[in-house]
Amino acid sequence: MSRKCDITGKGILTGNNVSHAHNKTRRRFLPNVQRMTVLSESLGPLRLKLAISTLRSIEKSGGFDQYLLSQPASGLAEQALKLRKQILRIKGKASA
């Protein structure tokens, strides 16, 4: 399983461990990515790889659909853009 969030695209970052003597060694910062099922009002249950920080943002915004629609397209991963387009299509049919 690649360590990449399906919604935000958050992935592995690299940097340095810096000791007290200021020796630098390379390290990796791994995001807390979990495979979980998220309930969408219009799409039903979705099985996604989510960073826990993304899950907290989803809960704070009031649900999966509201989160995707409130985020700018530039801040979303490719799979999230596809899901967003499906949600907009379904909501458009429901309102028409």
C-alpha positions in Angstrom: 0.0 0.0 0.0 1.5 3.3 -1.0 1.5 5.9 1.7 -0.6 8.5 -0.1 -3.9 10.0 0.8 -6.6 9.5 -1.9 -8.2 12.8 -1.2 -5.5 15.3 -0.4 -2.6 13.6 -2.1 -0.5 13.9 1.1 2.5 11.6 0.9 5.9 10.9 2.2 8.2 13.8 2.9 12.0 13.7 3.5 14.2 15.7 5.7 17.1 15.4 8.2 17.5 14.1 11.8 19.7 16.7 13.4 21.6 15.6 16.5 22.7 17.8 19.4 26.2 17.9 17.7 24.4 19.1 14.6 25.1 15.9 12.6 22.6 15.4 9.9 21.2 12.1 8.7 18.4 11.6 6.2 14.9 10.5 7.4 11.4 10.1 6.1 8.2 11.7 7.5 5.4 9.1 6.9 1.8 10.3 6.9 -0.7 8.4 9.0 -2.6 6.8 6.2 -5.3 4.2 7.0 -7.7 2.3 4.7 -11.2 3.1 5.8 -14.8 3.3 4.6 -16.3 6.8 4.4 -20.1 7.3 4.0 -21.1 9.8 1.2 -24.6 11.1 1.1 -24.9 10.8 -2.6 -22.4 8.0 -3.5 -22.9 5.7 -0.5 -20.0 3.9 1.2 -16.6 4.5 -0.3 -13.4 2.5 0.6 -10.5 5.0 0.5 -6.9 5.4 1.9 -7.2 8.6 4.1 -4.7 10.5 6.2 -6.1 10.8 9.6 -5.8 14.6 9.4 -8.0 14.5 6.3 -10.6 12.4 8.2 -10.6 15.1 10.9 -11.2 17.8 8.3 -14.0 15.7 6.8 -15.7 15.4 10.2 -15.2 19.1 10.9 -16.8 20.2 7.6 -20.0 18.1 8.2 -19.4 15.1 6.0 -17.6 13.8 3.0 -19.7 15.5 0.3 -19.5 18.9 2.0 -15.7 18.6 2.4 -15.1 17.8 -1.3 -17.4 20.6 -2.5 -15.9 23.2 -0.1 -12.2 22.5 -1.1 -10.6 24.2 -4.0 -9.9 21.9 -6.9 -6.1 22.6 -6.7 -5.9 21.1 -3.2 -7.5 17.8 -4.2 -5.9 14.6 -5.6 -7.0 13.1 -8.9 -9.3 10.5 -7.4 -10.9 13.2 -5.2 -11.6 15.3 -8.3 -13.4 12.3 -10.0 -15.5 11.8 -6.9 -16.3 15.5 -6.7 -17.5 15.4 -10.3 -19.8 12.4 -9.6 -21.2 14.2 -6.5 -21.9 17.4 -8.5 -23.6 15.3 -11.3 -25.8 13.5 -8.8 -26.7 16.7 -6.9 -27.5 18.4 -10.2 -29.9 15.7 -11.3 -31.6 15.8 -7.8 -32.2 19.5 -8.0 -33.5 19.5 -11.6 
